[in-house]
Amino acid sequence: MMKDSLTHRFMLFTTIVVVFIMLINFIWDYRNQRAQATLEMHEKAQVITKQLIATREVIAKNQNRINYDSQGNFEFKHLNPAAVGMQIGDIFGQLTHYSIKQTRLDYRSDSNAPDDYEAQGLLRFSHEPHLAEIWGEDVVAGERVFRYMVPLHMQEECLSCHGEPIGDLDITGHCKEGYKVEDLGGAISLIMPMDIFLHGIKLNVYRHLSFSLLLIGVIVISMYLLVTRLVTRSLGELKGATAQVGQGDFDIDLNRIKAQGEIKELAQHIQEMADQLKDLYQNLEAKVEKRTHQLKLVNEDLRIKQDELEAANIKLNEINTYKSEFLAIMSHELRTPLTSVMAFTDLLLQDLPKELKQERQNLKYIKANSQNLLKLINNILDLAKIEAGRLELKLEYVDMADVMGAIDSVIAPLAKKKGINWEISLDPEVSLLRADPEKLRRVIENLVGNAIKFTPPEGRVEIQVKNAPRDNWLMIRVIDTGIGIPPEEQEEIFERFTQIDSSNSRKYGGTGLGLALAKELVTLHKGELWVESELNKGSTFVVLLPKDPDKVDPGGNKEI
């Protein structure tokens, strides 16, 4: 099956290539023969028409000799160029299968009337004075013919019959046309049958086709015998040997194969492979036992390492759980006494006389630091809940005007106290969004508080709230003119307990939890938070939130 398939495919490919080349050569040869036949007919037509033109000129120049006798008496003999041309055409047509005539549009004799081809040719000669000839193939009475036309221009000898004045009768009794020298007076039309030429081309085609078929047959048979002897027979023996090896019998002998070149090398390689497989098979059991023992040792070592890794993971999870529980418990336990401190501070401020300014100022410091500590504890508690997966959003429809009002009531006094220009820009086109209002307020408050902290007096902090370019998303931008953030630290500032490591920022204090918490809360809303900043020129924190988190896929970048 393989032998026949390979042989047949090779022979089919060879036959297609040979036939294709022969076909191209056949078409090229046929076109050359057709062009040569056309050229021969063209040259023959030129010779015939020039002979007739020469005869006409001789007759035209010898009209006086023809029409006058030796005593000088005139007698018109009706042997003018037109009459002689008609007679020559009649005799020529009787002796050959050719047809030659003189024709013009305003003919005097019906035998000179033009057919459609001749009429079109005369019109072309009239419109193109420099056109010397017209020729081509045509079909006349169902027979393929070669048509040839040359123009006839008026000469001085022609004007006696065709010149002026128009309407006077010439010596033949016809009215003169009023032609002048070099005017188009008609044309000579020659019709030549193409049967002889086409028959010769057909004979050449048949001879060429017969030779091509014979050549193709010889090539196909020769290639078949050659491929069978040198390729497929040897491949058949190789196939049998490989099948024997595939069944587990490695006792083969390919050295007896009568092959040459690459097939011989292939047989040698297969023989070497069979010998190696035989050797490997004989020693396979010992090698398998050895490899099995090694694999058991490796698997045992891997199991021990896996147990150690599982124990380490369990220990790590316990440590993380302890850490989260410790932070949550400590934060919760610290809030109660801290709240009491703040309450007692408020009572002392209410009861303390206004004259004790220093004492009142100290109490205010205590209250402010207590509030900061409470914020820190709340941040730690929320981060612990997020890490433990216990912090859930309470989604409801939120009006950003209400959120901005709450932010303004907290931030405006801080900005005024520090001498910072504070501004809120809320686009009226912003619609309601579903969010946790408390968590959203804390995100914005943390970002704005951070901006107030790092912006010097007479600086500017602005909140911009508008619809994002992405459909059904909201964009919040917190812009400040503060100290800025180096590019290499812009990703790190959202990590816990991370601050800008520079002498210009250390003096501002802080724990590095505000931005981390803001990032986590935005992520819970399936939103995005990033910073755009240039050192010493300010920062812009951008919050991108979906107007409905439930309609966002887990990636957070596409509406469901």
Secondary structure as UniProt FT lines:
FT   HELIX           2..61
FT   HELIX           63..67
FT   TURN            70..71
FT   HELIX           81..95
FT   STRAND          99..103
FT   TURN            105..106
FT   HELIX           110..112
FT   HELIX           116..127
FT   TURN            129..130
FT   STRAND          134..140
FT   TURN            141..142
FT   STRAND          143..153
FT   HELIX           156..158
FT   HELIX           159..162
FT   TURN            166..167
FT   TURN            171..172
FT   TURN            181..182
FT   STRAND          184..193
FT   HELIX           195..227
FT   HELIX           228..232
FT   HELIX           233..246
FT   TURN            247..248
FT   TURN            255..256
FT   HELIX           261..282
FT   HELIX           284..351
FT   TURN            354..355
FT   HELIX           357..388
FT   STRAND          396..398
FT   HELIX           400..418
FT   STRAND          421..426
FT   TURN            428..429
FT   STRAND          433..435
FT   HELIX           437..453
FT   TURN            457..458
FT   STRAND          460..467
FT   TURN            471..472
FT   STRAND          473..480
FT   HELIX           487..489
FT   TURN            490..491
FT   HELIX           492..494
FT   TURN            496..497
FT   HELIX           503..506
FT   TURN            507..508
FT   HELIX           514..524
FT   TURN            525..526
FT   STRAND          528..534
FT   TURN            535..537
FT   STRAND          538..546
FT   HELIX           549..551
FT   TURN            554..555
//
